[in-house]
Amino acid sequence: MSILPRVSGREVVAALAKINYEKDCQKGSHIVLRKVAHPHRRLVVPDHKEVSKGTLRAIIKQAGLAVEEFIELLR
């Protein structure tokens, strides 16, 4: 397993925007993203200063990415 970086919710949103996820709405401290090509695929990203490792791993899995691919998107 790869080591997950410490990232904020906004950094996660910016990385996922590179693979065609866009902000759909925000309810409180949770940002709802949807995939442009697939409107039924939605992800919820907490807008926290640091997203916990378990939550980040779940978001990466739901996006259909490997940890290494996500790390490349952060660059």
The first five atom37 places (N, CA, C, CB, O) and aatype in JSON, in Angstrom:
{
  "aatype": [12, 15, 9, 10, 14, 1, 19, 15, 7, 1, 6, 19, 19, 0, 0, 10, 0, 11, 9, 2, 18, 6, 11, 3, 4, 5, 11, 7, 15, 8, 9, 19, 10, 1, 11, 19, 0, 8, 14, 8, 1, 1, 10, 19, 19, 14, 3, 8, 11, 6, 19, 15, 11, 7, 16, 10, 1, 0, 9, 9, 11, 5, 0, 7, 10, 0, 19, 6, 6, 13, 9, 6, 10, 10, 1],
  "atom_mask": [
    [1, 1, 1, 1, 1],
    [1, 1, 1, 1, 1],
    [1, 1, 1, 1, 1],
    [1, 1, 1, 1, 1],
    [1, 1, 1, 1, 1],
    [1, 1, 1, 1, 1],
    [1, 1, 1, 1, 1],
    [1, 1, 1, 1, 1],
    [1, 1, 1, 0, 1],
    [1, 1, 1, 1, 1],
    [1, 1, 1, 1, 1],
    [1, 1, 1, 1, 1],
    [1, 1, 1, 1, 1],
    [1, 1, 1, 1, 1],
    [1, 1, 1, 1, 1],
    [1, 1, 1, 1, 1],
    [1, 1, 1, 1, 1],
    [1, 1, 1, 1, 1],
    [1, 1, 1, 1, 1],
    [1, 1, 1, 1, 1],
    [1, 1, 1, 1, 1],
    [1, 1, 1, 1, 1],
    [1, 1, 1, 1, 1],
    [1, 1, 1, 1, 1],
    [1, 1, 1, 1, 1],
    [1, 1, 1, 1, 1],
    [1, 1, 1, 1, 1],
    [1, 1, 1, 0, 1],
    [1, 1, 1, 1, 1],
    [1, 1, 1, 1, 1],
    [1, 1, 1, 1, 1],
    [1, 1, 1, 1, 1],
    [1, 1, 1, 1, 1],
    [1, 1, 1, 1, 1],
    [1, 1, 1, 1, 1],
    [1, 1, 1, 1, 1],
    [1, 1, 1, 1, 1],
    [1, 1, 1, 1, 1],
    [1, 1, 1, 1, 1],
    [1, 1, 1, 1, 1],
    [1, 1, 1, 1, 1],
    [1, 1, 1, 1, 1],
    [1, 1, 1, 1, 1],
    [1, 1, 1, 1, 1],
    [1, 1, 1, 1, 1],
    [1, 1, 1, 1, 1],
    [1, 1, 1, 1, 1],
    [1, 1, 1, 1, 1],
    [1, 1, 1, 1, 1],
    [1, 1, 1, 1, 1],
    [1, 1, 1, 1, 1],
    [1, 1, 1, 1, 1],
    [1, 1, 1, 1, 1],
    [1, 1, 1, 0, 1],
    [1, 1, 1, 1, 1],
    [1, 1, 1, 1, 1],
    [1, 1, 1, 1, 1],
    [1, 1, 1, 1, 1],
    [1, 1, 1, 1, 1],
    [1, 1, 1, 1, 1],
    [1, 1, 1, 1, 1],
    [1, 1, 1, 1, 1],
    [1, 1, 1, 1, 1],
    [1, 1, 1, 0, 1],
    [1, 1, 1, 1, 1],
    [1, 1, 1, 1, 1],
    [1, 1, 1, 1, 1],
    [1, 1, 1, 1, 1],
    [1, 1, 1, 1, 1],
    [1, 1, 1, 1, 1],
    [1, 1, 1, 1, 1],
    [1, 1, 1, 1, 1],
    [1, 1, 1, 1, 1],
    [1, 1, 1, 1, 1],
    [1, 1, 1, 1, 1]
  ],
  "atom_positions": [
    [[0.83, -1.19, 0.0], [0.0, 0.0, 0.0], [0.87, 1.25, 0.0], [-0.94, 0.0, 1.2], [1.91, 1.31, 0.65]],
    [[0.42, 2.21, -0.73], [1.13, 3.48, -0.78], [0.77, 4.34, 0.41], [0.83, 4.21, -2.08], [-0.31, 4.22, 0.98]],
    [[1.67, 5.21, 0.75], [1.43, 6.12, 1.86], [0.57, 7.27, 1.36], [2.77, 6.64, 2.46], [0.9, 7.91, 0.35]],
    [[-0.51, 7.53, 2.05], [-1.4, 8.62, 1.67], [-0.86, 9.95, 2.18], [-2.82, 8.38, 2.23], [-0.41, 10.04, 3.32]],
    [[-0.88, 10.98, 1.34], [-0.44, 12.3, 1.8], [-1.5, 12.96, 2.66], [-0.09, 13.2, 0.6], [-2.67, 12.58, 2.61]],
    [[-1.1, 13.93, 3.43], [-2.06, 14.72, 4.2], [-2.54, 15.85, 3.31], [-1.42, 15.27, 5.54], [-1.76, 16.7, 2.89]],
    [[-3.84, 15.84, 3.03], [-4.39, 16.85, 2.14], [-5.68, 17.4, 2.73], [-4.65, 16.26, 0.73], [-6.35, 16.76, 3.54]],
    [[-6.01, 18.61, 2.31], [-7.26, 19.23, 2.74], [-8.37, 18.8, 1.78], [-7.13, 20.78, 2.79], [-8.11, 18.24, 0.72]],
    [[-9.59, 19.07, 2.16], [-10.73, 18.77, 1.33], [-10.68, 19.53, 0.02], [0.0, 0.0, 0.0], [-11.06, 18.99, -1.03]],
    [[-10.24, 20.76, 0.06], [-10.16, 21.57, -1.16], [-9.1, 21.04, -2.12], [-9.85, 23.03, -0.81], [-9.26, 21.13, -3.34]],
    [[-8.01, 20.49, -1.58], [-6.99, 19.89, -2.44], [-7.53, 18.63, -3.11], [-5.72, 19.55, -1.62], [-7.2, 18.34, -4.27]],
    [[-8.35, 17.88, -2.4], [-8.98, 16.69, -2.97], [-9.91, 17.1, -4.11], [-9.76, 15.89, -1.89], [-9.9, 16.49, -5.18]],
    [[-10.7, 18.14, -3.89], [-11.63, 18.63, -4.92], [-10.85, 19.09, -6.15], [-12.49, 19.79, -4.37], [-11.26, 18.8, -7.28]],
    [[-9.75, 19.8, -5.96], [-8.94, 20.28, -7.08], [-8.33, 19.11, -7.87], [-7.82, 21.22, -6.57], [-8.27, 19.15, -9.09]],
    [[-7.89, 18.07, -7.16], [-7.32, 16.91, -7.84], [-8.38, 16.17, -8.64], [-6.66, 15.95, -6.82], [-8.13, 15.75, -9.77]],
    [[-9.57, 16.01, -8.07], [-10.64, 15.3, -8.77], [-11.2, 16.11, -9.93], [-11.75, 14.95, -7.8], [-11.76, 15.54, -10.87]],
    [[-11.05, 17.42, -9.88], [-11.5, 18.27, -10.99], [-10.69, 17.98, -12.24], [-11.39, 19.75, -10.61], [-11.16, 18.2, -13.35]],
    [[-9.47, 17.49, -12.08], [-8.62, 17.16, -13.22], [-9.13, 15.95, -14.0], [-7.2, 16.91, -12.76], [-8.76, 15.75, -15.16]],
    [[-9.98, 15.14, -13.36], [-10.55, 13.98, -14.06], [-12.06, 14.15, -14.22], [-10.23, 12.67, -13.28], [-12.82, 13.19, -14.15]],
    [[-12.47, 15.38, -14.45], [-13.85, 15.74, -14.83], [-14.89, 15.61, -13.72], [-14.27, 14.9, -15.96], [-16.06, 15.36, -14.01]],
    [[-14.5, 15.77, -12.47], [-15.47, 15.91, -11.4], [-15.7, 17.4, -11.19], [-14.99, 15.21, -10.07], [-14.74, 18.18, -11.18]],
    [[-16.93, 17.8, -11.03], [-17.22, 19.21, -10.79], [-18.1, 19.33, -9.55], [-17.91, 19.86, -12.02], [-18.82, 18.41, -9.17]],
    [[-18.01, 20.49, -8.93], [-18.77, 20.75, -7.71], [-20.25, 20.85, -8.07], [-18.28, 22.05, -7.02], [-20.65, 21.66, -8.9]],
    [[-21.05, 20.01, -7.43], [-22.49, 20.01, -7.66], [-23.18, 20.91, -6.64], [-23.06, 18.57, -7.58], [-23.97, 21.78, -7.01]],
    [[-22.87, 20.72, -5.38], [-23.42, 21.58, -4.33], [-22.57, 21.4, -3.07], [-24.92, 21.24, -4.04], [-21.68, 20.55, -3.01]],
    [[-22.87, 22.21, -2.1], [-22.19, 22.09, -0.81], [-23.21, 22.25, 0.29], [-21.06, 23.14, -0.66], [-23.99, 23.2, 0.3]],
    [[-23.21, 21.3, 1.21], [-24.11, 21.36, 2.35], [-23.25, 21.38, 3.61], [-25.12, 20.15, 2.35], [-22.67, 20.37, 3.99]],
    [[-23.18, 22.53, 4.22], [-22.34, 22.66, 5.41], [-20.89, 22.47, 5.06], [0.0, 0.0, 0.0], [-20.34, 23.18, 4.21]],
    [[-20.25, 21.5, 5.72], [-18.82, 21.28, 5.47], [-18.58, 20.1, 4.53], [-18.1, 21.05, 6.78], [-17.49, 19.53, 4.54]],
    [[-19.57, 19.73, 3.73], [-19.42, 18.63, 2.79], [-19.67, 19.1, 1.37], [-20.36, 17.48, 3.15], [-20.71, 19.69, 1.08]],
    [[-18.71, 18.85, 0.5], [-18.8, 19.25, -0.9], [-19.22, 18.02, -1.71], [-17.44, 19.84, -1.43], [-18.58, 16.98, -1.63]],
    [[-20.28, 18.16, -2.48], [-20.76, 17.07, -3.32], [-20.24, 17.3, -4.73], [-22.33, 16.98, -3.3], [-20.49, 18.35, -5.33]],
    [[-19.52, 16.31, -5.25], [-18.98, 16.37, -6.6], [-19.72, 15.39, -7.48], [-17.46, 16.08, -6.61], [-20.19, 14.35, -7.01]],
    [[-19.83, 15.72, -8.78], [-20.4, 14.76, -9.72], [-19.51, 14.69, -10.94], [-21.85, 15.14, -10.11], [-18.86, 15.67, -11.31]],
    [[-19.5, 13.54, -11.55], [-18.69, 13.33, -12.76], [-19.46, 13.88, -13.94], [-18.35, 11.82, -12.98], [-20.64, 13.59, -14.11]],
    [[-18.8, 14.68, -14.76], [-19.45, 15.34, -15.89], [-20.0, 14.31, -16.87], [-18.46, 16.29, -16.6], [-21.13, 14.45, -17.33]],
    [[-19.22, 13.28, -17.19], [-19.65, 12.28, -18.17], [-20.7, 11.33, -17.59], [-18.44, 11.49, -18.66], [-21.51, 10.79, -18.34]],
    [[-20.7, 11.11, -16.29], [-21.63, 10.2, -15.64], [-22.35, 10.94, -14.52], [-20.89, 8.94, -15.1], [-21.84, 10.99, -13.4]],
    [[-23.52, 11.52, -14.79], [-24.18, 12.33, -13.77], [-24.62, 11.54, -12.53], [-25.37, 13.0, -14.36], [-24.91, 12.14, -11.49]],
    [[-24.67, 10.21, -12.63], [-25.1, 9.44, -11.47], [-23.96, 9.1, -10.51], [-25.78, 8.18, -11.92], [-24.21, 8.58, -9.43]],
    [[-22.73, 9.38, -10.89], [-21.6, 9.11, -10.01], [-21.34, 10.36, -9.18], [-20.32, 8.7, -10.82], [-20.98, 11.41, -9.71]],
    [[-21.52, 10.23, -7.89], [-21.31, 11.37, -6.98], [-20.34, 10.99, -5.87], [-22.65, 11.83, -6.38], [-20.29, 9.84, -5.43]],
    [[-19.59, 11.97, -5.44], [-18.66, 11.8, -4.33], [-18.9, 12.92, -3.33], [-17.18, 11.82, -4.83], [-19.23, 14.04, -3.7]],
    [[-18.74, 12.61, -2.07], [-18.87, 13.61, -1.02], [-17.5, 13.77, -0.38], [-19.96, 13.21, 0.04], [-16.91, 12.81, 0.11]],
    [[-17.0, 15.01, -0.4], [-15.69, 15.31, 0.16], [-15.87, 16.28, 1.32], [-14.73, 15.91, -0.92], [-16.48, 17.34, 1.14]],
    [[-15.36, 15.93, 2.52], [-15.47, 16.87, 3.63], [-14.54, 18.06, 3.42], [-15.14, 16.17, 4.96], [-13.39, 17.89, 3.01]],
    [[-15.03, 19.25, 3.69], [-14.25, 20.47, 3.52], [-13.52, 20.75, 4.83], [-15.16, 21.68, 3.11], [-13.81, 21.72, 5.53]],
    [[-12.56, 19.88, 5.15], [-11.79, 20.01, 6.38], [-10.36, 20.4, 6.05], [-11.83, 18.69, 7.2], [-9.92, 20.26, 4.91]],
    [[-9.64, 20.88, 7.05], [-8.23, 21.24, 6.84], [-7.4, 20.01, 6.51], [-7.66, 21.94, 8.08], [-6.44, 20.1, 5.75]],
    [[-7.77, 18.86, 7.09], [-7.08, 17.61, 6.8], [-8.12, 16.5, 6.74], [-5.99, 17.31, 7.86], [-8.84, 16.27, 7.71]],
    [[-8.18, 15.81, 5.61], [-9.1, 14.7, 5.45], [-8.45, 13.46, 6.06], [-9.46, 14.46, 3.93], [-7.28, 13.18, 5.79]],
    [[-9.18, 12.73, 6.89], [-8.61, 11.55, 7.54], [-8.25, 10.5, 6.51], [-9.59, 10.97, 8.58], [-8.83, 10.46, 5.42]],
    [[-7.3, 9.64, 6.86], [-6.77, 8.67, 5.91], [-7.83, 7.68, 5.44], [-5.62, 7.91, 6.53], [-7.88, 7.35, 4.25]],
    [[-8.68, 7.22, 6.33], [-9.73, 6.28, 5.95], [-10.73, 6.9, 5.0], [0.0, 0.0, 0.0], [-11.16, 6.27, 4.03]],
    [[-11.1, 8.14, 5.27], [-12.03, 8.86, 4.4], [-11.4, 9.11, 3.05], [-12.46, 10.19, 5.04], [-12.06, 8.95, 2.02]],
    [[-10.14, 9.51, 3.02], [-9.44, 9.77, 1.77], [-9.33, 8.49, 0.94], [-8.04, 10.34, 2.04], [-9.54, 8.52, -0.27]],
    [[-9.01, 7.39, 1.58], [-8.9, 6.11, 0.87], [-10.25, 5.71, 0.28], [-8.38, 5.0, 1.82], [-10.31, 5.17, -0.83]],
    [[-11.35, 5.96, 1.0], [-12.69, 5.65, 0.51], [-13.05, 6.53, -0.69], [-13.73, 5.82, 1.62], [-13.65, 6.05, -1.65]],
    [[-12.7, 7.8, -0.64], [-12.97, 8.72, -1.75], [-12.21, 8.27, -2.99], [-12.59, 10.17, -1.37], [-12.75, 8.28, -4.09]],
    [[-10.94, 7.9, -2.81], [-10.12, 7.44, -3.94], [-10.73, 6.18, -4.55], [-8.66, 7.17, -3.48], [-10.79, 6.05, -5.77]],
    [[-11.18, 5.27, -3.72], [-11.78, 4.03, -4.2], [-13.09, 4.3, -4.94], [-12.04, 3.07, -3.02], [-13.33, 3.71, -5.99]],
    [[-13.92, 5.19, -4.41], [-15.18, 5.52, -5.07], [-14.96, 6.21, -6.4], [-16.03, 6.4, -4.16], [-15.78, 6.08, -7.31]],
    [[-13.86, 6.95, -6.53], [-13.55, 7.62, -7.79], [-12.98, 6.66, -8.82], [-12.56, 8.75, -7.54], [-12.83, 7.01, -9.99]],
    [[-12.67, 5.43, -8.39], [-12.15, 4.44, -9.31], [-10.67, 4.62, -9.61], [0.0, 0.0, 0.0], [-10.2, 4.26, -10.69]],
    [[-9.94, 5.17, -8.65], [-8.52, 5.44, -8.83], [-7.68, 4.56, -7.92], [-8.21, 6.92, -8.55], [-8.17, 4.02, -6.93]],
    [[-6.42, 4.42, -8.27], [-5.43, 3.82, -7.38], [-4.8, 4.98, -6.6], [-4.34, 2.98, -8.17], [-4.86, 6.13, -7.02]],
    [[-4.21, 4.66, -5.47], [-3.59, 5.7, -4.65], [-2.5, 6.42, -5.42], [-3.0, 5.08, -3.36], [-2.37, 7.64, -5.31]],
    [[-1.71, 5.69, -6.21], [-0.64, 6.3, -7.0], [-1.2, 7.28, -8.02], [0.19, 5.21, -7.71], [-0.63, 8.35, -8.24]],
    [[-2.33, 6.92, -8.65], [-2.96, 7.82, -9.63], [-3.46, 9.1, -8.95], [-4.14, 7.11, -10.33], [-3.34, 10.19, -9.51]],
    [[-4.01, 8.96, -7.75], [-4.47, 10.14, -7.01], [-3.31, 11.04, -6.65], [-5.23, 9.73, -5.75], [-3.42, 12.26, -6.76]],
    [[-2.21, 10.46, -6.22], [-1.03, 11.26, -5.85], [-0.53, 12.04, -7.07], [0.1, 10.34, -5.31], [-0.12, 13.19, -6.93]],
    [[-0.57, 11.42, -8.26], [-0.15, 12.12, -9.48], [-1.09, 13.3, -9.77], [-0.14, 11.14, -10.68], [-0.64, 14.33, -10.26]],
    [[-2.39, 13.15, -9.46], [-3.34, 14.24, -9.69], [-3.1, 15.43, -8.76], [-4.76, 13.73, -9.52], [-3.46, 16.56, -9.09]],
    [[-2.51, 15.17, -7.61], [-2.23, 16.24, -6.65], [-1.11, 17.17, -7.14], [-1.85, 15.64, -5.29], [-1.01, 18.31, -6.69]],
    [[-0.28, 16.68, -8.05], [0.87, 17.48, -8.51], [0.47, 18.51, -9.5], [1.92, 16.59, -9.13], [1.32, 19.26, -9.99]]
  ]
}
